Protein backbone atom coordinates (compact mmCIF):
# COMPACT_ATOMS: atom_id res chain seq x y z
CA UNK A 1 0.00 0.00 0.00
CA UNK A 2 1.42 3.38 -1.03
CA UNK A 3 1.44 6.01 1.73
CA UNK A 4 -0.50 9.15 0.89
CA UNK A 5 0.84 11.08 3.87
CA UNK A 6 2.82 14.26 3.17
CA UNK A 7 6.50 14.53 4.14
CA UNK A 8 5.59 16.39 7.35
CA UNK A 9 3.05 13.84 8.58
CA UNK A 10 5.43 10.99 7.69
CA UNK A 11 8.20 12.76 9.63
CA UNK A 12 5.90 13.41 12.60
CA UNK A 13 4.52 9.85 12.37
CA UNK A 14 0.93 10.96 12.31
CA UNK A 15 -2.11 10.55 10.10
CA UNK A 16 -2.22 13.17 7.29
CA UNK A 17 -5.63 14.89 7.55
CA UNK A 18 -7.39 16.10 4.37
CA UNK A 19 -6.91 19.71 5.50
CA UNK A 20 -3.26 19.19 6.50
CA UNK A 21 -1.52 22.59 6.75
CA UNK A 22 1.81 21.10 5.57
CA UNK A 23 0.63 18.78 2.79
CA UNK A 24 0.55 21.27 -0.18
CA UNK A 25 4.06 22.57 0.60
CA UNK A 26 5.87 19.48 1.83
CA UNK A 27 5.21 16.66 -0.65
CA UNK A 28 6.12 13.10 0.28
CA UNK A 29 8.76 12.86 -2.47
CA UNK A 30 10.97 15.47 -0.74
CA UNK A 31 11.31 14.36 2.88
CA UNK A 32 14.45 16.49 3.45
CA UNK A 33 12.58 19.74 2.82
CA UNK A 34 10.41 19.16 5.88
CA UNK A 35 13.26 17.61 7.91
CA UNK A 36 15.25 20.86 7.55
CA UNK A 37 12.48 23.28 8.54
CA UNK A 38 11.40 20.96 11.34
CA UNK A 39 14.89 20.88 12.78
CA UNK A 40 15.28 24.68 12.75
CA UNK A 41 11.74 25.98 13.47
CA UNK A 42 9.81 23.00 14.82
CA UNK A 43 6.52 21.78 13.35
CA UNK A 44 4.24 23.98 15.48
CA UNK A 45 6.10 27.19 14.55
CA UNK A 46 5.98 26.37 10.83
CA UNK A 47 2.26 25.58 11.12
CA UNK A 48 1.70 28.87 12.98
CA UNK A 49 3.57 30.94 10.37
CA UNK A 50 1.68 29.27 7.49
CA UNK A 51 -1.73 29.51 9.20
CA UNK A 52 -1.27 33.26 9.76
CA UNK A 53 -0.91 33.81 6.00
CA UNK A 54 -3.50 33.77 3.19
CA UNK A 55 -3.50 30.41 1.38
CA UNK A 56 -2.17 31.78 -1.96
CA UNK A 57 1.13 32.98 -0.45
CA UNK A 58 1.81 30.05 1.89
CA UNK A 59 3.85 28.27 -0.80
CA UNK A 60 6.20 31.24 -1.08
CA UNK A 61 6.53 31.38 2.71
CA UNK A 62 7.29 27.63 2.85
CA UNK A 63 9.99 28.13 0.19
CA UNK A 64 11.67 30.95 2.12
CA UNK A 65 11.45 29.01 5.40
CA UNK A 66 13.11 26.06 3.69
CA UNK A 67 15.81 28.34 2.22
CA UNK A 68 16.57 29.86 5.63
CA UNK A 69 16.53 26.48 7.37
CA UNK A 70 18.89 25.08 4.73
CA UNK A 71 21.26 28.05 5.23
CA UNK A 72 21.17 27.57 9.02
CA UNK A 73 22.03 23.86 8.60
CA UNK A 74 25.00 24.74 6.38
CA UNK A 75 26.13 27.68 8.54
CA UNK A 76 24.77 27.30 12.10
CA UNK A 77 26.47 30.53 13.23
CA UNK A 78 25.26 32.97 10.58
CA UNK A 79 22.45 31.20 8.71
CA UNK A 80 21.45 33.17 5.65
CA UNK A 81 22.68 36.38 7.33
CA UNK A 82 26.09 35.12 6.14
CA UNK A 83 24.82 35.38 2.55
CA UNK A 84 23.50 38.90 3.21
CA UNK A 85 26.94 39.96 4.54
CA UNK A 86 28.59 38.46 1.44
CA UNK A 87 26.19 40.25 -0.92
CA UNK A 88 26.76 43.56 0.90
CA UNK A 89 30.49 43.04 0.35
CA UNK A 90 29.89 42.36 -3.37
CA UNK A 91 27.81 45.55 -3.67
CA UNK A 92 30.55 47.53 -1.92
CA UNK A 93 33.15 46.10 -4.34
CA UNK A 94 30.98 46.85 -7.37
CA UNK A 95 30.42 50.42 -6.16
CA UNK A 96 34.16 50.93 -5.59
CA UNK A 97 34.87 49.62 -9.10
CA UNK A 98 32.15 51.88 -10.49
CA UNK A 99 33.60 54.96 -8.75
CA UNK A 100 37.09 54.21 -10.09
CA UNK A 101 35.82 53.72 -13.62
CA UNK A 102 33.72 56.89 -13.41
CA UNK A 103 36.83 58.86 -12.39
CA UNK A 104 38.72 57.25 -15.29
CA UNK A 105 35.96 58.16 -17.75
CA UNK A 106 36.00 61.78 -16.50
CA UNK A 107 39.76 62.00 -17.22
CA UNK A 108 39.34 60.46 -20.69
CA UNK A 109 36.36 62.69 -21.43
CA UNK A 110 38.35 65.82 -20.56
CA UNK A 111 41.30 64.59 -22.64
CA UNK A 112 39.07 63.82 -25.64
CA UNK A 113 37.50 67.26 -25.38
CA UNK A 114 40.88 69.04 -25.21
CA UNK A 115 42.20 67.11 -28.23
CA UNK A 116 39.03 67.71 -30.19
CA UNK A 117 39.44 71.46 -29.46
CA UNK A 118 43.11 71.33 -30.56
CA UNK A 119 42.14 69.51 -33.76
CA UNK A 120 39.44 72.09 -34.44
CA UNK A 121 42.00 74.91 -34.10
CA UNK A 122 44.46 73.16 -36.46
CA UNK A 123 41.73 72.70 -39.09
CA UNK A 124 40.97 76.44 -39.02
CA UNK A 125 44.56 77.75 -39.39
CA UNK A 126 44.63 79.77 -42.72
CA UNK A 127 46.25 77.79 -45.50
CA UNK A 128 49.80 79.17 -45.78
CA UNK A 129 49.98 78.29 -49.48
CA UNK A 130 47.22 80.79 -50.18
CA UNK A 131 49.43 83.65 -48.90
CA UNK A 132 52.18 82.98 -51.38
CA UNK B 1 13.57 43.29 44.70
CA UNK B 2 15.25 43.63 41.30
CA UNK B 3 14.90 40.55 39.06
CA UNK B 4 18.18 39.02 37.96
CA UNK B 5 16.53 36.73 35.44
CA UNK B 6 17.52 37.09 31.78
CA UNK B 7 14.95 38.15 29.17
CA UNK B 8 14.40 34.54 28.11
CA UNK B 9 13.71 33.22 31.62
CA UNK B 10 11.44 36.18 32.34
CA UNK B 11 9.56 35.50 29.09
CA UNK B 12 9.31 31.78 29.89
CA UNK B 13 8.36 32.56 33.51
CA UNK B 14 11.02 30.33 34.94
CA UNK B 15 13.95 30.59 37.35
CA UNK B 16 17.17 31.71 35.60
CA UNK B 17 19.80 29.08 36.42
CA UNK B 18 23.48 30.13 36.83
CA UNK B 19 24.37 28.18 33.68
CA UNK B 20 21.39 29.51 31.68
CA UNK B 21 22.00 28.95 27.94
CA UNK B 22 20.12 32.16 27.04
CA UNK B 23 21.35 34.54 29.74
CA UNK B 24 24.59 35.83 28.04
CA UNK B 25 22.80 36.56 24.76
CA UNK B 26 19.38 37.74 25.90
CA UNK B 27 19.87 40.35 28.63
CA UNK B 28 16.90 41.45 30.72
CA UNK B 29 17.04 45.03 29.36
CA UNK B 30 16.08 43.88 25.85
CA UNK B 31 12.98 41.70 26.26
CA UNK B 32 11.94 42.11 22.60
CA UNK B 33 15.10 40.39 21.35
CA UNK B 34 14.06 37.12 22.99
CA UNK B 35 10.35 37.65 22.23
CA UNK B 36 11.16 37.74 18.49
CA UNK B 37 13.35 34.62 18.36
CA UNK B 38 10.95 32.79 20.66
CA UNK B 39 8.02 33.55 18.40
CA UNK B 40 9.79 32.34 15.24
CA UNK B 41 11.99 29.46 16.48
CA UNK B 42 10.66 28.53 19.90
CA UNK B 43 12.83 28.39 23.03
CA UNK B 44 13.92 24.75 22.68
CA UNK B 45 15.11 25.23 19.08
CA UNK B 46 17.14 28.32 20.02
CA UNK B 47 18.65 26.45 22.99
CA UNK B 48 19.48 23.49 20.70
CA UNK B 49 21.18 25.70 18.08
CA UNK B 50 23.22 27.54 20.75
CA UNK B 51 24.18 24.36 22.64
CA UNK B 52 25.49 22.75 19.45
CA UNK B 53 28.01 25.62 19.02
CA UNK B 54 31.26 26.43 20.88
CA UNK B 55 30.66 29.09 23.56
CA UNK B 56 32.75 31.80 21.86
CA UNK B 57 30.55 31.92 18.74
CA UNK B 58 27.14 31.60 20.41
CA UNK B 59 26.80 35.39 20.62
CA UNK B 60 27.20 35.71 16.85
CA UNK B 61 24.64 32.94 16.31
CA UNK B 62 22.17 34.64 18.70
CA UNK B 63 22.62 37.89 16.74
CA UNK B 64 21.91 36.24 13.39
CA UNK B 65 18.92 34.33 14.81
CA UNK B 66 17.53 37.62 16.11
CA UNK B 67 18.14 39.30 12.74
CA UNK B 68 16.33 36.51 10.87
CA UNK B 69 13.46 36.43 13.39
CA UNK B 70 13.10 40.21 13.10
CA UNK B 71 13.00 39.94 9.29
CA UNK B 72 10.37 37.18 9.48
CA UNK B 73 8.22 39.32 11.80
CA UNK B 74 8.42 42.24 9.35
CA UNK B 75 7.94 40.07 6.25
CA UNK B 76 6.23 36.78 7.19
CA UNK B 77 6.23 35.59 3.56
CA UNK B 78 9.89 36.07 2.62
CA UNK B 79 11.74 36.70 5.91
CA UNK B 80 15.30 37.77 5.21
CA UNK B 81 15.20 35.92 1.88
CA UNK B 82 13.39 39.08 0.73
CA UNK B 83 16.54 41.06 1.56
CA UNK B 84 18.70 38.54 -0.34
CA UNK B 85 16.47 38.92 -3.42
CA UNK B 86 16.73 42.71 -3.15
CA UNK B 87 20.53 42.60 -2.85
CA UNK B 88 20.79 40.26 -5.85
CA UNK B 89 18.76 42.82 -7.81
CA UNK B 90 21.11 45.61 -6.68
CA UNK B 91 24.15 43.57 -7.77
CA UNK B 92 22.53 42.90 -11.15
CA UNK B 93 21.84 46.64 -11.58
CA UNK B 94 25.41 47.57 -10.57
CA UNK B 95 26.81 45.02 -13.03
CA UNK B 96 24.60 46.33 -15.83
CA UNK B 97 25.72 49.90 -15.07
CA UNK B 98 29.35 48.72 -14.98
CA UNK B 99 29.04 46.98 -18.37
CA UNK B 100 27.51 50.10 -19.95
CA UNK B 101 30.21 52.34 -18.54
CA UNK B 102 32.95 49.91 -19.66
CA UNK B 103 31.56 50.04 -23.21
CA UNK B 104 31.48 53.84 -23.00
CA UNK B 105 35.10 53.95 -21.79
CA UNK B 106 36.18 51.68 -24.66
CA UNK B 107 34.63 54.11 -27.18
CA UNK B 108 36.26 57.14 -25.53
CA UNK B 109 39.58 55.33 -25.29
CA UNK B 110 39.53 54.53 -29.02
CA UNK B 111 38.54 58.13 -29.82
CA UNK B 112 41.31 59.56 -27.63
CA UNK B 113 43.84 57.26 -29.29
CA UNK B 114 42.73 58.23 -32.81
CA UNK B 115 42.89 61.94 -32.00
CA UNK B 116 46.26 61.61 -30.35
CA UNK B 117 47.52 59.85 -33.53
CA UNK B 118 46.06 62.68 -35.68
CA UNK B 119 47.68 65.33 -33.50
CA UNK B 120 51.00 63.46 -33.73
CA UNK B 121 50.76 63.50 -37.56
CA UNK B 122 49.94 67.22 -37.64
CA UNK B 123 52.91 68.02 -35.40
CA UNK B 124 55.25 66.21 -37.84
CA UNK B 125 54.07 67.88 -41.06
CA UNK B 126 57.14 69.82 -42.44
CA UNK B 127 56.89 73.54 -41.65
CA UNK B 128 55.76 75.17 -44.89
CA UNK B 129 57.52 78.43 -43.97
CA UNK B 130 60.86 76.66 -44.18
CA UNK B 131 60.25 75.89 -47.88
CA UNK B 132 59.82 79.55 -48.82
Interface residues (C-beta under 8 A of the other chain):
Chain A: X40 X41 X42 X44 X45 X49 X52 X53 X57 X60 X61 X63 X64 X65 X67 X68 X72 X76 X77 X78 X79 X80 X81 X82 X83 X84 X87 X88 X90 X91 X94 X95 X97 X98 X101 X102 X104 X105 X108 X109 X111 X112 X115 X116 X118 X119 X122 X128 X129 X132
Chain B: X40 X41 X42 X44 X45 X49 X52 X53 X57 X60 X61 X63 X64 X65 X67 X68 X72 X76 X77 X78 X79 X80 X81 X82 X83 X84 X87 X88 X90 X91 X94 X95 X97 X98 X101 X102 X104 X105 X108 X109 X111 X112 X115 X116 X118 X119 X122 X128 X129 X132
